[in-house]
Amino acid sequence: MQAVVQKWGNSLGFRIPALWAKDNNVKNGSKIEIIAEKGKIIILPHKKTLDDMLEMVTPENIHSEMSTGSSVGNEEW
C-alpha cells in the first residue's frame, strides 16, 4: 500500500487506506497505536482496555445473575 504525505496544520499526515481500516475494524474516531522503530512506523489498532469495555456496559445490555448449578468441589461462595 502507498499513501501520500500531506501537510495537516503544523504536522504531516496521510490517509489510512480503506481496506486496511475495514480489515482492522478502524473507524472515524478510533484510537490506534503508532510505534516508531528503526526508521519504520508501525500502526496497530488500539487494543481495548478493561475500562474501554466496561464503558460499553449499560442498564439495557447487562444480563441478570445466572445459576451455574451447585458446587462440585471445595468452592467457597
All heavy atoms as a GROMACS GRO file, in nm:
protein
  602
    1MET      N    1   0.084  -0.118   0.000
    1MET     CA    2   0.000   0.000   0.000
    1MET      C    3   0.088   0.123   0.000
    1MET      O    4   0.193   0.123   0.063
    1MET     CB    5  -0.088   0.004   0.124
    1MET     CG    6  -0.202  -0.092   0.123
    1MET     SD    7  -0.305  -0.069   0.269
    1MET     CE    8  -0.341  -0.240   0.302
    2GLN      N    9   0.042   0.223  -0.068
    2GLN     CA   10   0.112   0.350  -0.068
    2GLN      C   11   0.016   0.461  -0.027
    2GLN      O   12  -0.105   0.450  -0.047
    2GLN     CB   13   0.168   0.381  -0.206
    2GLN     CG   14   0.280   0.289  -0.248
    2GLN     CD   15   0.341   0.331  -0.380
    2GLN    OE1   16   0.290   0.417  -0.450
    2GLN    NE2   17   0.453   0.270  -0.414
    3ALA      N   18   0.070   0.564   0.031
    3ALA     CA   19  -0.008   0.681   0.071
    3ALA      C   20   0.077   0.805   0.044
    3ALA      O   21   0.199   0.797   0.035
    3ALA     CB   22  -0.045   0.673   0.219
    4VAL      N   23   0.010   0.918   0.030
    4VAL     CA   24   0.079   1.044   0.006
    4VAL      C   25   0.079   1.125   0.135
    4VAL      O   26  -0.025   1.143   0.199
    4VAL     CB   27   0.008   1.124  -0.106
    4VAL    CG1   28   0.073   1.259  -0.125
    4VAL    CG2   29   0.008   1.044  -0.235
    5VAL      N   30   0.196   1.173   0.175
    5VAL     CA   31   0.208   1.256   0.294
    5VAL      C   32   0.171   1.398   0.257
    5VAL      O   33   0.216   1.452   0.156
    5VAL     CB   34   0.353   1.250   0.350
    5VAL    CG1   35   0.368   1.343   0.469
    5VAL    CG2   36   0.390   1.106   0.388
    6GLN      N   37   0.086   1.461   0.339
    6GLN     CA   38   0.041   1.597   0.314
    6GLN      C   39   0.048   1.679   0.442
    6GLN      O   40   0.047   1.623   0.552
    6GLN     CB   41  -0.104   1.597   0.262
    6GLN     CG   42  -0.119   1.527   0.129
    6GLN     CD   43  -0.263   1.523   0.083
    6GLN    OE1   44  -0.353   1.495   0.161
    6GLN    NE2   45  -0.285   1.551  -0.044
    7LYS      N   46   0.053   1.809   0.427
    7LYS     CA   47   0.054   1.900   0.541
    7LYS      C   48  -0.083   1.897   0.607
    7LYS      O   49  -0.185   1.898   0.542
    7LYS     CB   50   0.086   2.042   0.494
    7LYS     CG   51   0.105   2.141   0.606
    7LYS     CD   52   0.241   2.203   0.598
    7LYS     CE   53   0.254   2.314   0.699
    7LYS     NZ   54   0.324   2.270   0.818
    8TRP      N   55  -0.082   1.890   0.739
    8TRP     CA   56  -0.206   1.889   0.816
    8TRP      C   57  -0.183   1.978   0.938
    8TRP      O   58  -0.126   1.935   1.038
    8TRP     CB   59  -0.239   1.747   0.858
    8TRP     CG   60  -0.374   1.726   0.917
    8TRP    CD1   61  -0.469   1.819   0.944
    8TRP    CD2   62  -0.429   1.601   0.956
    8TRP    NE1   63  -0.580   1.761   0.997
    8TRP    CE2   64  -0.559   1.627   1.006
    8TRP    CE3   65  -0.384   1.471   0.955
    8TRP    CZ2   66  -0.641   1.526   1.054
    8TRP    CZ3   67  -0.467   1.371   1.003
    8TRP    CH2   68  -0.594   1.399   1.051
    9GLY      N   69  -0.222   2.104   0.928
    9GLY     CA   70  -0.190   2.202   1.032
    9GLY      C   71  -0.040   2.222   1.034
    9GLY      O   72   0.022   2.246   0.930
   10ASN      N   73   0.023   2.210   1.151
   10ASN     CA   74   0.168   2.220   1.163
   10ASN      C   75   0.237   2.085   1.148
   10ASN      O   76   0.358   2.074   1.161
   10ASN     CB   77   0.206   2.281   1.298
   10ASN     CG   78   0.170   2.428   1.306
   10ASN    OD1   79   0.169   2.496   1.205
   10ASN    ND2   80   0.138   2.474   1.426
   11SER      N   81   0.159   1.981   1.124
   11SER     CA   82   0.213   1.845   1.118
   11SER      C   83   0.200   1.791   0.976
   11SER      O   84   0.151   1.858   0.886
   11SER     CB   85   0.134   1.754   1.212
   11SER     OG   86   0.143   1.800   1.345
   12LEU      N   87   0.246   1.669   0.959
   12LEU     CA   88   0.227   1.596   0.835
   12LEU      C   89   0.134   1.479   0.863
   12LEU      O   90   0.134   1.424   0.972
   12LEU     CB   91   0.361   1.545   0.780
   12LEU     CG   92   0.463   1.651   0.741
   12LEU    CD1   93   0.595   1.585   0.703
   12LEU    CD2   94   0.411   1.735   0.625
   13GLY      N   95   0.058   1.440   0.764
   13GLY     CA   96  -0.033   1.328   0.783
   13GLY      C   97  -0.054   1.252   0.654
   13GLY      O   98  -0.014   1.297   0.547
   14PHE      N   99  -0.115   1.135   0.666
   14PHE     CA  100  -0.152   1.057   0.549
   14PHE      C  101  -0.282   0.984   0.581
   14PHE      O  102  -0.321   0.970   0.696
   14PHE     CB  103  -0.043   0.958   0.508
   14PHE     CG  104  -0.010   0.854   0.612
   14PHE    CD1  105  -0.075   0.732   0.612
   14PHE    CD2  106   0.086   0.879   0.708
   14PHE    CE1  107  -0.046   0.637   0.708
   14PHE    CE2  108   0.116   0.783   0.804
   14PHE     CZ  109   0.049   0.662   0.803
   15ARG      N  110  -0.350   0.942   0.477
   15ARG     CA  111  -0.476   0.871   0.495
   15ARG      C  112  -0.450   0.722   0.509
   15ARG      O  113  -0.367   0.666   0.440
   15ARG     CB  114  -0.568   0.896   0.375
   15ARG     CG  115  -0.613   1.038   0.366
   15ARG     CD  116  -0.698   1.055   0.243
   15ARG     NE  117  -0.729   1.196   0.227
   15ARG     CZ  118  -0.848   1.243   0.196
   15ARG    NH1  119  -0.946   1.159   0.173
   15ARG    NH2  120  -0.868   1.371   0.183
   16ILE      N  121  -0.525   0.661   0.596
   16ILE     CA  122  -0.518   0.516   0.612
   16ILE      C  123  -0.606   0.454   0.504
   16ILE      O  124  -0.723   0.489   0.493
   16ILE     CB  125  -0.564   0.475   0.753
   16ILE    CG1  126  -0.469   0.530   0.859
   16ILE    CG2  127  -0.577   0.324   0.764
   16ILE    CD1  128  -0.515   0.510   1.001
   17PRO      N  129  -0.551   0.364   0.425
   17PRO     CA  130  -0.631   0.302   0.319
   17PRO      C  131  -0.757   0.233   0.375
   17PRO      O  132  -0.752   0.168   0.480
   17PRO     CB  133  -0.536   0.201   0.255
   17PRO     CG  134  -0.399   0.254   0.287
   17PRO     CD  135  -0.412   0.318   0.422
   18ALA      N  136  -0.868   0.248   0.304
   18ALA     CA  137  -0.996   0.195   0.349
   18ALA      C  138  -0.992   0.044   0.370
   18ALA      O  139  -1.054  -0.006   0.465
   18ALA     CB  140  -1.106   0.232   0.249
   19LEU      N  141  -0.922  -0.029   0.287
   19LEU     CA  142  -0.916  -0.174   0.300
   19LEU      C  143  -0.850  -0.214   0.433
   19LEU      O  144  -0.900  -0.301   0.504
   19LEU     CB  145  -0.840  -0.236   0.183
   19LEU     CG  146  -0.831  -0.388   0.182
   19LEU    CD1  147  -0.969  -0.452   0.179
   19LEU    CD2  148  -0.748  -0.436   0.064
   20TRP      N  149  -0.739  -0.148   0.468
   20TRP     CA  150  -0.673  -0.177   0.596
   20TRP      C  151  -0.765  -0.141   0.712
   20TRP      O  152  -0.778  -0.216   0.809
   20TRP     CB  153  -0.542  -0.100   0.608
   20TRP     CG  154  -0.463  -0.135   0.730
   20TRP    CD1  155  -0.370  -0.232   0.743
   20TRP    CD2  156  -0.472  -0.073   0.859
   20TRP    NE1  157  -0.320  -0.236   0.871
   20TRP    CE2  158  -0.382  -0.139   0.944
   20TRP    CE3  159  -0.549   0.031   0.912
   20TRP    CZ2  160  -0.366  -0.104   1.079
   20TRP    CZ3  161  -0.533   0.065   1.046
   20TRP    CH2  162  -0.441  -0.002   1.127
   21ALA      N  163  -0.830  -0.024   0.701
   21ALA     CA  164  -0.921   0.019   0.809
   21ALA      C  165  -1.034  -0.082   0.827
   21ALA      O  166  -1.067  -0.118   0.940
   21ALA     CB  167  -0.977   0.157   0.776
   22LYS      N  168  -1.091  -0.128   0.717
   22LYS     CA  169  -1.201  -0.226   0.728
   22LYS      C  170  -1.151  -0.357   0.787
   22LYS      O  171  -1.215  -0.413   0.876
   22LYS     CB  172  -1.261  -0.249   0.589
   22LYS     CG  173  -1.379  -0.343   0.592
   22LYS     CD  174  -1.438  -0.360   0.453
   22LYS     CE  175  -1.554  -0.459   0.458
   22LYS     NZ  176  -1.608  -0.486   0.324
   23ASP      N  177  -1.038  -0.406   0.739
   23ASP     CA  178  -0.983  -0.533   0.788
   23ASP      C  179  -0.948  -0.528   0.936
   23ASP      O  180  -0.948  -0.630   1.004
   23ASP     CB  181  -0.858  -0.573   0.709
   23ASP     CG  182  -0.889  -0.621   0.568
   23ASP    OD1  183  -1.008  -0.646   0.538
   23ASP    OD2  184  -0.795  -0.632   0.488
   24ASN      N  185  -0.917  -0.409   0.987
   24ASN     CA  186  -0.874  -0.394   1.126
   24ASN      C  187  -0.978  -0.324   1.213
   24ASN      O  188  -0.948  -0.282   1.325
   24ASN     CB  189  -0.739  -0.321   1.132
   24ASN     CG  190  -0.630  -0.408   1.077
   24ASN    OD1  191  -0.580  -0.497   1.144
   24ASN    ND2  192  -0.591  -0.385   0.952
   25ASN      N  193  -1.100  -0.311   1.161
   25ASN     CA  194  -1.211  -0.250   1.234
   25ASN      C  195  -1.176  -0.111   1.288
   25ASN      O  196  -1.206  -0.079   1.403
   25ASN     CB  197  -1.258  -0.343   1.346
   25ASN     CG  198  -1.396  -0.307   1.396
   25ASN    OD1  199  -1.478  -0.255   1.321
   25ASN    ND2  200  -1.422  -0.333   1.523
   26VAL      N  201  -1.108  -0.032   1.206
   26VAL     CA  202  -1.074   0.105   1.243
   26VAL      C  203  -1.173   0.198   1.174
   26VAL      O  204  -1.192   0.190   1.053
   26VAL     CB  205  -0.929   0.139   1.201
   26VAL    CG1  206  -0.899   0.286   1.223
   26VAL    CG2  207  -0.831   0.053   1.279
   27LYS      N  208  -1.239   0.282   1.253
   27LYS     CA  209  -1.340   0.373   1.200
   27LYS      C  210  -1.302   0.516   1.238
   27LYS      O  211  -1.208   0.538   1.313
   27LYS     CB  212  -1.476   0.338   1.258
   27LYS     CG  213  -1.524   0.199   1.220
   27LYS     CD  214  -1.656   0.168   1.289
   27LYS     CE  215  -1.712   0.035   1.249
   27LYS     NZ  216  -1.635  -0.080   1.282
   28ASN      N  217  -1.376   0.611   1.187
   28ASN     CA  218  -1.355   0.751   1.222
   28ASN      C  219  -1.363   0.767   1.374
   28ASN      O  220  -1.460   0.725   1.436
   28ASN     CB  221  -1.460   0.839   1.154
   28ASN     CG  222  -1.434   0.985   1.174
   28ASN    OD1  223  -1.320   1.029   1.178
   28ASN    ND2  224  -1.539   1.062   1.190
   29GLY      N  225  -1.260   0.821   1.434
   29GLY     CA  226  -1.256   0.840   1.579
   29GLY      C  227  -1.191   0.726   1.654
   29GLY      O  228  -1.172   0.737   1.775
   30SER      N  229  -1.157   0.616   1.587
   30SER     CA  230  -1.090   0.504   1.653
   30SER      C  231  -0.951   0.546   1.699
   30SER      O  232  -0.886   0.628   1.635
   30SER     CB  233  -1.075   0.385   1.557
   30SER     OG  234  -1.198   0.330   1.523
   31LYS      N  235  -0.906   0.486   1.808
   31LYS     CA  236  -0.770   0.507   1.854
   31LYS      C  237  -0.680   0.402   1.790
   31LYS      O  238  -0.721   0.288   1.770
   31LYS     CB  239  -0.762   0.495   2.006
   31LYS     CG  240  -0.837   0.604   2.079
   31LYS     CD  241  -0.826   0.583   2.228
   31LYS     CE  242  -0.906   0.688   2.303
   31LYS     NZ  243  -0.898   0.668   2.449
   32ILE      N  244  -0.559   0.443   1.756
   32ILE     CA  245  -0.459   0.350   1.703
   32ILE      C  246  -0.331   0.369   1.783
   32ILE      O  247  -0.312   0.470   1.850
   32ILE     CB  248  -0.432   0.372   1.552
   32ILE    CG1  249  -0.384   0.515   1.527
   32ILE    CG2  250  -0.552   0.338   1.469
   32ILE    CD1  251  -0.334   0.538   1.386
   33GLU      N  252  -0.245   0.271   1.776
   33GLU     CA  253  -0.114   0.282   1.840
   33GLU      C  254  -0.009   0.296   1.731
   33GLU      O  255  -0.011   0.222   1.633
   33GLU     CB  256  -0.086   0.158   1.924
   33GLU     CG  257   0.042   0.170   2.004
   33GLU     CD  258   0.056   0.060   2.108
   33GLU    OE1  259  -0.041  -0.009   2.137
   33GLU    OE2  260   0.168   0.047   2.160
   34ILE      N  261   0.079   0.393   1.746
   34ILE     CA  262   0.185   0.416   1.649
   34ILE      C  263   0.318   0.388   1.717
   34ILE      O  264   0.348   0.445   1.822
   34ILE     CB  265   0.181   0.561   1.595
   34ILE    CG1  266   0.046   0.586   1.529
   34ILE    CG2  267   0.295   0.585   1.498
   34ILE    CD1  268   0.022   0.730   1.490
   35ILE      N  269   0.397   0.300   1.657
   35ILE     CA  270   0.527   0.263   1.711
   35ILE      C  271   0.633   0.304   1.610
   35ILE      O  272   0.624   0.267   1.493
   35ILE     CB  273   0.535   0.112   1.737
   35ILE    CG1  274   0.425   0.069   1.834
   35ILE    CG2  275   0.673   0.073   1.788
   35ILE    CD1  276   0.409  -0.081   1.846
   36ALA      N  277   0.731   0.384   1.654
   36ALA     CA  278   0.844   0.420   1.568
   36ALA      C  279   0.959   0.328   1.604
   36ALA      O  280   1.002   0.323   1.719
   36ALA     CB  281   0.882   0.566   1.591
   37GLU      N  282   1.007   0.253   1.504
   37GLU     CA  283   1.109   0.152   1.532
   37GLU      C  284   1.206   0.141   1.415
   37GLU      O  285   1.166   0.105   1.304
   37GLU     CB  286   1.037   0.018   1.554
   37GLU     CG  287   1.125  -0.095   1.596
   37GLU     CD  288   1.042  -0.220   1.621
   37GLU    OE1  289   0.979  -0.228   1.729
   37GLU    OE2  290   1.038  -0.306   1.533
   38LYS      N  291   1.332   0.174   1.438
   38LYS     CA  292   1.438   0.159   1.339
   38LYS      C  293   1.401   0.218   1.202
   38LYS      O  294   1.410   0.152   1.100
   38LYS     CB  295   1.476   0.012   1.324
   38LYS     CG  296   1.533  -0.049   1.450
   38LYS     CD  297   1.570  -0.194   1.430
   38LYS     CE  298   1.618  -0.254   1.561
   38LYS     NZ  299   1.645  -0.397   1.550
   39GLY      N  300   1.356   0.343   1.203
   39GLY     CA  301   1.323   0.410   1.077
   39GLY      C  302   1.190   0.369   1.016
   39GLY      O  303   1.160   0.405   0.904
   40LYS      N  304   1.110   0.293   1.089
   40LYS     CA  305   0.980   0.249   1.040
   40LYS      C  306   0.871   0.300   1.134
   40LYS      O  307   0.895   0.324   1.252
   40LYS     CB  308   0.971   0.096   1.036
   40LYS     CG  309   1.068   0.031   0.943
   40LYS     CD  310   1.053  -0.120   0.949
   40LYS     CE  311   1.153  -0.188   0.859
   40LYS     NZ  312   1.142  -0.334   0.865
   41ILE      N  313   0.752   0.315   1.079
   41ILE     CA  314   0.635   0.345   1.160
   41ILE      C  315   0.543   0.224   1.153
   41ILE      O  316   0.509   0.178   1.044
   41ILE     CB  317   0.561   0.471   1.110
   41ILE    CG1  318   0.650   0.593   1.125
   41ILE    CG2  319   0.430   0.489   1.185
   41ILE    CD1  320   0.588   0.720   1.068
   42ILE      N  321   0.504   0.173   1.267
   42ILE     CA  322   0.413   0.059   1.273
   42ILE      C  323   0.281   0.109   1.330
   42ILE      O  324   0.277   0.173   1.435
   42ILE     CB  325   0.471  -0.053   1.362
   42ILE    CG1  326   0.605  -0.099   1.305
   42ILE    CG2  327   0.373  -0.169   1.373
   42ILE    CD1  328   0.683  -0.190   1.397
   43ILE      N  329   0.173   0.083   1.257
   43ILE     CA  330   0.040   0.126   1.301
   43ILE      C  331  -0.040   0.003   1.342
   43ILE      O  332  -0.055  -0.091   1.264
   43ILE     CB  333  -0.034   0.201   1.187
   43ILE    CG1  334   0.046   0.323   1.144
   43ILE    CG2  335  -0.174   0.240   1.232
   43ILE    CD1  336  -0.007   0.390   1.020
   44LEU      N  337  -0.089   0.004   1.466
   44LEU     CA  338  -0.167  -0.108   1.517
   44LEU      C  339  -0.303  -0.057   1.564
   44LEU      O  340  -0.312   0.051   1.622
   44LEU     CB  341  -0.096  -0.172   1.637
   44LEU     CG  342   0.044  -0.227   1.611
   44LEU    CD1  343   0.111  -0.262   1.743
   44LEU    CD2  344   0.036  -0.348   1.521
   45PRO      N  345  -0.408  -0.135   1.542
   45PRO     CA  346  -0.536  -0.098   1.600
   45PRO      C  347  -0.522  -0.096   1.752
   45PRO      O  348  -0.452  -0.179   1.808
   45PRO     CB  349  -0.632  -0.208   1.556
   45PRO     CG  350  -0.560  -0.289   1.455
   45PRO     CD  351  -0.414  -0.260   1.468
   46HIS      N  352  -0.584  -0.001   1.817
   46HIS     CA  353  -0.576   0.012   1.962
   46HIS      C  354  -0.649  -0.105   2.028
   46HIS      O  355  -0.762  -0.136   1.993
   46HIS     CB  356  -0.641   0.145   2.005
   46HIS     CG  357  -0.638   0.169   2.152
   46HIS    ND1  358  -0.523   0.199   2.220
   46HIS    CD2  359  -0.735   0.168   2.246
   46HIS    CE1  360  -0.550   0.217   2.348
   46HIS    NE2  361  -0.678   0.198   2.366
   47LYS      N  362  -0.583  -0.173   2.119
   47LYS     CA  363  -0.647  -0.281   2.193
   47LYS      C  364  -0.732  -0.220   2.302
   47LYS      O  365  -0.688  -0.131   2.375
   47LYS     CB  366  -0.543  -0.375   2.252
   47LYS     CG  367  -0.468  -0.454   2.149
   47LYS     CD  368  -0.373  -0.552   2.214
   47LYS     CE  369  -0.298  -0.629   2.108
   47LYS     NZ  370  -0.197  -0.717   2.165
   48LYS      N  371  -0.853  -0.269   2.316
   48LYS     CA  372  -0.943  -0.216   2.417
   48LYS      C  373  -0.898  -0.261   2.555
   48LYS      O  374  -0.862  -0.376   2.577
   48LYS     CB  375  -1.085  -0.264   2.392
   48LYS     CG  376  -1.146  -0.200   2.269
   48LYS     CD  377  -1.290  -0.238   2.255
   48LYS     CE  378  -1.346  -0.164   2.134
   48LYS     NZ  379  -1.483  -0.199   2.108
   49THR      N  380  -0.901  -0.167   2.647
   49THR     CA  381  -0.869  -0.197   2.787
   49THR      C  382  -0.995  -0.242   2.858
   49THR      O  383  -1.107  -0.231   2.804
   49THR     CB  384  -0.813  -0.073   2.858
   49THR    OG1  385  -0.917   0.026   2.863
   49THR    CG2  386  -0.690  -0.016   2.787
   50LEU      N  387  -0.980  -0.291   2.978
   50LEU     CA  388  -1.096  -0.330   3.057
   50LEU      C  389  -1.188  -0.210   3.076
   50LEU      O  390  -1.310  -0.221   3.066
   50LEU     CB  391  -1.052  -0.387   3.192
   50LEU     CG  392  -1.164  -0.427   3.288
   50LEU    CD1  393  -1.257  -0.530   3.225
   50LEU    CD2  394  -1.106  -0.478   3.418
   51ASP      N  395  -1.130  -0.092   3.103
   51ASP     CA  396  -1.212   0.028   3.120
   51ASP      C  397  -1.290   0.061   2.993
   51ASP      O  398  -1.406   0.101   3.000
   51ASP     CB  399  -1.124   0.148   3.161
   51ASP     CG  400  -1.075   0.137   3.304
   51ASP    OD1  401  -1.140   0.068   3.385
   51ASP    OD2  402  -0.971   0.198   3.334
   52ASP      N  403  -1.226   0.046   2.875
   52ASP     CA  404  -1.296   0.070   2.749
   52ASP      C  405  -1.418  -0.021   2.736
   52ASP      O  406  -1.526   0.021   2.696
   52ASP     CB  407  -1.204   0.046   2.629
   52ASP     CG  408  -1.090   0.146   2.618
   52ASP    OD1  409  -1.105   0.259   2.670
   52ASP    OD2  410  -0.986   0.111   2.559
   53MET      N  411  -1.398  -0.149   2.771
   53MET     CA  412  -1.508  -0.244   2.758
   53MET      C  413  -1.617  -0.220   2.861
   53MET      O  414  -1.736  -0.233   2.831
   53MET     CB  415  -1.454  -0.387   2.768
   53MET     CG  416  -1.369  -0.424   2.648
   53MET     SD  417  -1.316  -0.595   2.648
   53MET     CE  418  -1.173  -0.586   2.754
   54LEU      N  419  -1.578  -0.183   2.984
   54LEU     CA  420  -1.678  -0.156   3.087
   54LEU      C  421  -1.762  -0.034   3.054
   54LEU      O  422  -1.880  -0.027   3.093
   54LEU     CB  423  -1.611  -0.139   3.223
   54LEU     CG  424  -1.558  -0.267   3.286
   54LEU    CD1  425  -1.480  -0.237   3.413
   54LEU    CD2  426  -1.672  -0.364   3.315
   55GLU      N  427  -1.706   0.062   2.980
   55GLU     CA  428  -1.783   0.180   2.938
   55GLU      C  429  -1.897   0.142   2.845
   55GLU      O  430  -1.995   0.215   2.833
   55GLU     CB  431  -1.692   0.281   2.869
   55GLU     CG  432  -1.604   0.358   2.964
   55GLU     CD  433  -1.511   0.455   2.892
   55GLU    OE1  434  -1.527   0.475   2.770
   55GLU    OE2  435  -1.423   0.511   2.960
   56MET      N  436  -1.887   0.027   2.779
   56MET     CA  437  -1.991  -0.015   2.686
   56MET      C  438  -2.107  -0.085   2.757
   56MET      O  439  -2.212  -0.109   2.698
   56MET     CB  440  -1.932  -0.109   2.579
   56MET     CG  441  -1.826  -0.041   2.495
   56MET     SD  442  -1.759  -0.136   2.356
   56MET     CE  443  -1.736  -0.298   2.418
   57VAL      N  444  -2.093  -0.117   2.886
   57VAL     CA  445  -2.200  -0.182   2.962
   57VAL      C  446  -2.302  -0.077   3.002
   57VAL      O  447  -2.269   0.027   3.058
   57VAL     CB  448  -2.144  -0.254   3.087
   57VAL    CG1  449  -2.257  -0.314   3.170
   57VAL    CG2  450  -2.044  -0.361   3.047
   58THR      N  451  -2.428  -0.105   2.969
   58THR     CA  452  -2.537  -0.014   3.004
   58THR      C  453  -2.646  -0.093   3.075
   58THR      O  454  -2.649  -0.217   3.066
   58THR     CB  455  -2.597   0.052   2.878
   58THR    OG1  456  -2.658  -0.052   2.798
   58THR    CG2  457  -2.491   0.125   2.797
   59PRO      N  458  -2.739  -0.025   3.140
   59PRO     CA  459  -2.851  -0.098   3.202
   59PRO      C  460  -2.932  -0.179   3.099
   59PRO      O  461  -2.991  -0.281   3.133
   59PRO     CB  462  -2.936   0.012   3.264
   59PRO     CG  463  -2.840   0.123   3.289
   59PRO     CD  464  -2.741   0.116   3.176
   60GLU      N  465  -2.930  -0.135   2.975
   60GLU     CA  466  -3.007  -0.204   2.871
   60GLU      C  467  -2.940  -0.334   2.823
   60GLU      O  468  -3.008  -0.424   2.776
   60GLU     CB  469  -3.029  -0.113   2.749
   60GLU     CG  470  -3.122   0.005   2.774
   60GLU     CD  471  -3.052   0.119   2.849
   60GLU    OE1  472  -2.931   0.137   2.832
   60GLU    OE2  473  -3.122   0.188   2.925
   61ASN      N  474  -2.806  -0.343   2.831
   61ASN     CA  475  -2.741  -0.462   2.777
   61ASN      C  476  -2.676  -0.552   2.883
   61ASN      O  477  -2.614  -0.650   2.849
   61ASN     CB  478  -2.637  -0.424   2.670
   61ASN     CG  479  -2.518  -0.350   2.725
   61ASN    OD1  480  -2.494  -0.344   2.845
   61ASN    ND2  481  -2.442  -0.290   2.636
   62ILE      N  482  -2.695  -0.520   3.011
   62ILE     CA  483  -2.637  -0.604   3.115
   62ILE      C  484  -2.733  -0.719   3.147
   62ILE      O  485  -2.854  -0.701   3.145
   62ILE     CB  486  -2.605  -0.522   3.243
   62ILE    CG1  487  -2.515  -0.601   3.335
   62ILE    CG2  488  -2.731  -0.476   3.313
   62ILE    CD1  489  -2.452  -0.518   3.446
   63HIS      N  490  -2.681  -0.838   3.167
   63HIS     CA  491  -2.768  -0.952   3.196
   63HIS      C  492  -2.781  -0.970   3.347
   63HIS      O  493  -2.701  -0.920   3.426
   63HIS     CB  494  -2.714  -1.080   3.130
   63HIS     CG  495  -2.580  -1.122   3.179
   63HIS    ND1  496  -2.561  -1.187   3.298
   63HIS    CD2  497  -2.457  -1.106   3.125
   63HIS    CE1  498  -2.433  -1.211   3.316
   63HIS    NE2  499  -2.366  -1.163   3.212
   64SER      N  500  -2.882  -1.044   3.383
   64SER     CA  501  -2.904  -1.070   3.526
   64SER      C  502  -2.815  -1.186   3.570
   64SER      O  503  -2.749  -1.250   3.489
   64SER     CB  504  -3.051  -1.105   3.549
   64SER     OG  505  -3.086  -1.219   3.474
   65GLU      N  506  -2.817  -1.214   3.699
   65GLU     CA  507  -2.739  -1.326   3.751
   65GLU      C  508  -2.786  -1.455   3.686
   65GLU      O  509  -2.902  -1.468   3.648
   65GLU     CB  510  -2.760  -1.339   3.902
   65GLU     CG  511  -2.690  -1.235   3.983
   65GLU     CD  512  -2.707  -1.262   4.132
   65GLU    OE1  513  -2.726  -1.379   4.173
   65GLU    OE2  514  -2.702  -1.165   4.208
   66MET      N  515  -2.695  -1.550   3.675
   66MET     CA  516  -2.736  -1.680   3.625
   66MET      C  517  -2.676  -1.789   3.712
   66MET      O  518  -2.566  -1.775   3.765
   66MET     CB  519  -2.696  -1.697   3.480
   66MET     CG  520  -2.552  -1.680   3.449
   66MET     SD  521  -2.540  -1.734   3.287
   66MET     CE  522  -2.440  -1.659   3.194
   67SER      N  523  -2.750  -1.895   3.725
   67SER     CA  524  -2.707  -2.007   3.809
   67SER      C  525  -2.619  -2.100   3.728
   67SER      O  526  -2.648  -2.130   3.613
   67SER     CB  527  -2.829  -2.082   3.861
   67SER     OG  528  -2.786  -2.197   3.931
   68THR      N  529  -2.512  -2.145   3.789
   68THR     CA  530  -2.424  -2.243   3.723
   68THR      C  531  -2.431  -2.377   3.794
   68THR      O  532  -2.347  -2.462   3.774
   68THR     CB  533  -2.279  -2.191   3.722
   68THR    OG1  534  -2.237  -2.167   3.856
   68THR    CG2  535  -2.266  -2.065   3.640
   69GLY      N  536  -2.532  -2.394   3.878
   69GLY     CA  537  -2.551  -2.520   3.949
   69GLY      C  538  -2.484  -2.518   4.085
   69GLY      O  539  -2.422  -2.420   4.125
   70SER      N  540  -2.497  -2.628   4.154
   70SER     CA  541  -2.437  -2.635   4.288
   70SER      C  542  -2.288  -2.665   4.275
   70SER      O  543  -2.241  -2.715   4.172
   70SER     CB  544  -2.506  -2.744   4.371
   70SER     OG  545  -2.496  -2.869   4.303
   71SER      N  546  -2.215  -2.637   4.382
   71SER     CA  547  -2.071  -2.660   4.380
   71SER      C  548  -2.041  -2.810   4.375
   71SER      O  549  -2.118  -2.891   4.426
   71SER     CB  550  -2.005  -2.596   4.501
   71SER     OG  551  -2.058  -2.651   4.618
   72VAL      N  552  -1.931  -2.844   4.311
   72VAL     CA  553  -1.896  -2.986   4.296
   72VAL      C  554  -1.763  -3.020   4.363
   72VAL      O  555  -1.723  -3.135   4.365
   72VAL     CB  556  -1.890  -3.026   4.147
   72VAL    CG1  557  -2.027  -3.017   4.084
   72VAL    CG2  558  -1.789  -2.941   4.071
   73GLY      N  559  -1.696  -2.919   4.413
   73GLY     CA  560  -1.565  -2.942   4.475
   73GLY      C  561  -1.557  -2.871   4.606
   73GLY      O  562  -1.648  -2.874   4.687
   74ASN      N  563  -1.446  -2.801   4.626
   74ASN     CA  564  -1.423  -2.729   4.751
   74ASN      C  565  -1.446  -2.578   4.735
   74ASN      O  566  -1.386  -2.500   4.806
   74ASN     CB  567  -1.279  -2.753   4.800
   74ASN     CG  568  -1.257  -2.899   4.836
   74ASN    OD1  569  -1.346  -2.963   4.886
   74ASN    ND2  570  -1.136  -2.949   4.811
   75GLU      N  571  -1.532  -2.541   4.641
   75GLU     CA  572  -1.557  -2.399   4.622
   75GLU      C  573  -1.621  -2.339   4.748
   75GLU      O  574  -1.697  -2.403   4.817
   75GLU     CB  575  -1.656  -2.374   4.505
   75GLU     CG  576  -1.602  -2.418   4.371
   75GLU     CD  577  -1.651  -2.557   4.333
   75GLU    OE1  578  -1.683  -2.635   4.424
   75GLU    OE2  579  -1.654  -2.586   4.213
   76GLU      N  580  -1.584  -2.215   4.775
   76GLU     CA  581  -1.643  -2.142   4.886
   76GLU      C  582  -1.708  -2.017   4.830
   76GLU      O  583  -1.640  -1.930   4.778
   76GLU     CB  584  -1.538  -2.106   4.990
   76GLU     CG  585  -1.484  -2.226   5.063
   76GLU     CD  586  -1.388  -2.188   5.174
   76GLU    OE1  587  -1.400  -2.074   5.226
   76GLU    OE2  588  -1.302  -2.268   5.208
   77TRP      N  589  -1.838  -2.008   4.838
   77TRP     CA  590  -1.908  -1.891   4.787
   77TRP      C  591  -1.960  -1.819   4.904
   77TRP      O  592  -2.017  -1.745   4.940
   77TRP     CB  593  -2.021  -1.932   4.691
   77TRP     CG  594  -1.970  -2.014   4.578
   77TRP    CD1  595  -1.977  -2.150   4.567
   77TRP    CD2  596  -1.902  -1.970   4.461
   77TRP    NE1  597  -1.919  -2.191   4.451
   77TRP    CE2  598  -1.873  -2.082   4.383
   77TRP    CE3  599  -1.862  -1.845   4.412
   77TRP    CZ2  600  -1.808  -2.075   4.261
   77TRP    CZ3  601  -1.799  -1.841   4.292
   77TRP    CH2  602  -1.771  -1.954   4.217
   0.00000   0.00000   0.00000
